[in-house]
Amino acid sequence: MLVEYKYWYFKNAIPKRICKEIVKVAENKTPQIGVTSGYSAEKDLPQLQEIRDSNVVWLNIPWIYKYINQYFDIANEKANWNFRTTVYEDAQYTLYNKDQFYDWHTDGGEVVNDSDDINFENTIRKLSCSLLLEDPKNYKGGDFNFKWIDGKNTVEHKAEELNSVGSLVVFPSFLTHKVSPVTEGTRKSLVIWKVGPTFT
């Protein structure tokens, strides 16, 4: 699917105190190994870590969505995607420590969600959001990059706007992206997906 605007960004959108509260809540939980579709942390760890090496905590806290929701709606309208969306998946608090990364991938877009929850029946991820929770002064590397085809050319683009706590990007879940390896410190972010009926 071709879209004119690849992503929409919001500088310093979420107050720092809210970002700190998200980190506090997440860090009271035990992180898990981040996985990607088709891989298991138990069975496929060496192969998985060639694609993704990060740690995650899953959060389903209503007040988080209250702060994020307006930015999904604004981006969906302003970027003229106008995707029909319904509900959110659980939010993913993600840690990238030194040498950790997530190589090129998409968040879905074409994979039908097979959740037993009726709210997710016949839905796919349509919109993704990445919210920066750690000051980039405290880590090096960990750049958020997009990739898309423009005519016959492949474009790789760094989301320079993700350079302060509380800044976020919203983008179609089918857009290819990655987080480059962290070379120093720890990158902390929150990823949220909003699903909707399959594209027709």
N, C-alpha and C positions, 0 to 999 in steps of 0.2 A: 504494500500500500504506500503510495507516494503522499507525503505531507510537506507543505511549504516550510513550516516551522518545526525544526527537529526537537526542540525543547523550549521550555519557558522557565525563566529563573526569577527568584525573589530574594533580594539582598536583605539580610538581617531581619527576616520575616518573623521568626519565632524568638520571643524574648530570651535573653541569656539565662534568666532565672528558671524558665521552663525547661530549657536545654539541660541545665544542671540537675533539675528534678528528674528528668528522663534518665540521665546517667546514673543518678543515685538509686532509682528504682531498679534499673537493669543490673547494676553491679551488686545488688543484694541477691541476685540469682546466679546459679552456676552456669557458666557458658558451655555451649556445645560446639562440636566441630561443624563448621558451615559446609553444607553439601550442595550439590547441583543435580539437576534431573538426570536419572539413569545411574547414579552412583550412590554407594552406601559407605558411610564412614567406617563401618565394621568390616566390610568385605573388600572394598575397593580403595582403601586409603592412599596407596602410592599413586594410582592413576588419578584419583580425585585431586590430589595435591599438585599435580601437574597443571590443573585447570584453576583450582581454587584452594587457597590456604588462608582461612580466617576463622574466627570464633564468633558465635552468635548467641543471643538470648531472645526468646520470643516473648512479646508483650501484647496483651489484649486489654488495654486500659482505656475506657471511654474518653477520659479527658484529653488524652493525646490526640485522638481523632478530631475532637472539637477544635483544637488549634490548627490542625492541618487541613481540614475539609475545605475551607474557603479557597485555599490555594489550588487544590485540584479543580474546583469549579471555575476559578478565574482563568487558569491555564487552558482548560478544555474549551472555554469560550474564546479567549483572546487569540489563541493559536489557530482557531477555526478547525479544531479536530472534531468537536461536537460529538464525541463518542457517547453512546448511551451506557451509563454505568449504574451499578446498584449498591453493592456493599464492599467493605474493606476486608482484606485478609488480615491475619495477625501481623503486627509490626515486628520488624526484625532489627534489633540493636546489634550492630556489627563492629567487631574489633579487628583491626589490622595492626599487629605488632611487627617488629623489625623483620624484614624479608617476606612478610605475608602480602598477598595480592589476590585479585580475581581477574583472570584473563578474559578475553572477548567472549561475550555471551549476550543473550536476550533474556528477558524475564518471562517470556511466554508469547502471548499474542495469538498463537495458533493452536495451543494445546488446551483441550477442553478440560476444565476442572472436574475431577471425579469425586469431590467431597460428598460425604453422606448428608451434609447439611443441605436442606432444601433450598436455602438462599443462594447456594453455589451451583445448583443444578444447571447444566448446559451453559456454564459461563466460562469466560477466559479472562486472564489479566489484560486489561486495556490501558491503564495508566499506572506509571511508576513514579515514585518520589524518593529522592535522596536528600536527607537533611544532615548538614554538618554539625556535629556536637562537640568537636574538639578544635581549639585554636590551632591553625596551621603553623603558628610559631613554635608549637610544642612537638612537631614531627616534621620529617622530611620525606619526600616521595609521596606515594598515595594519591596521585593525581587521578581525577575522574575524567575519563575520555569517552567520546562518542565516535562511532564510525558509520558512514553511510555512503551510498553510491550516488554520484552526481554525474549523470551522463555516462561516460566511459571511465570516469575517474573515481577512485576510492578516496574519500575524505576522512582523515582522522582529526578530531577536534577536541582540544582540552577545554573543559568547562571552567574557565577562569573565574567565573562568578562564585564558585564554591570556595571562597577564600576567607570566610569569617563565620564564627559560631552563629547559628540561627539562619544561615542562608540555605536555600534549597532549590532544587530543580525538579520539574515535573516533565515527563516525557512519555510518548507512546511505548508500551511495554515491548513492542516488537523491535525497537531500535537497539542496535548493537552497541554495547558499552563495556568498559572495564575500569578497574582500579589498579593502577600500576603499583609495583612493590614499594612498600614503606622501607626507607633506608635508615631511619632513626626515629625513636619515639613510638607513639601509638595513635593511630587514626581511629576516631569514634564517629559513627554515623547511625542514622535511623532510616531504614528503608520501609516504605509502605506501598502496597499495591491495591488498586481499586478494580474490581471485576465488573463484567457486564455480559449481556447476551453475545453469543458468537457473531462475528461479522457475516453478513449475507451478501 
